[in-house]
Amino acid sequence: MTIDERVTVGMVNDIPKYMIWKGRSHNIVKVGLRHHFIEGKILYHIFSVTTPNLFMRLKLNTSNLIWTLEQIEDQLT
């Protein structure tokens, strides 16, 4: 499901460890694909991460350091 909402992400050694969305903390247990792209003059970093029961795609805007939850899927198999 596409979300596109601002979130808070806690990092340790450049790796996301938790994400807070709508007042609820989600512990990140695995970081999958990570890539970046440039749009105009802004560099974005994209992280595909999982929690114990969710898949999420997070985007970091390096110009203003704002994190966005782009996508979320539940019931991982």
PyMOL commands that set and color helices and strands:
alter all, ss='L'
color gray80, all
select strands_A, chain A and resi 2-12+15-21+24-27+30-39+42-50+54-61+66-74
alter strands_A, ss='S'
color yellow, strands_A
deselect
rebuild
show_as cartoon
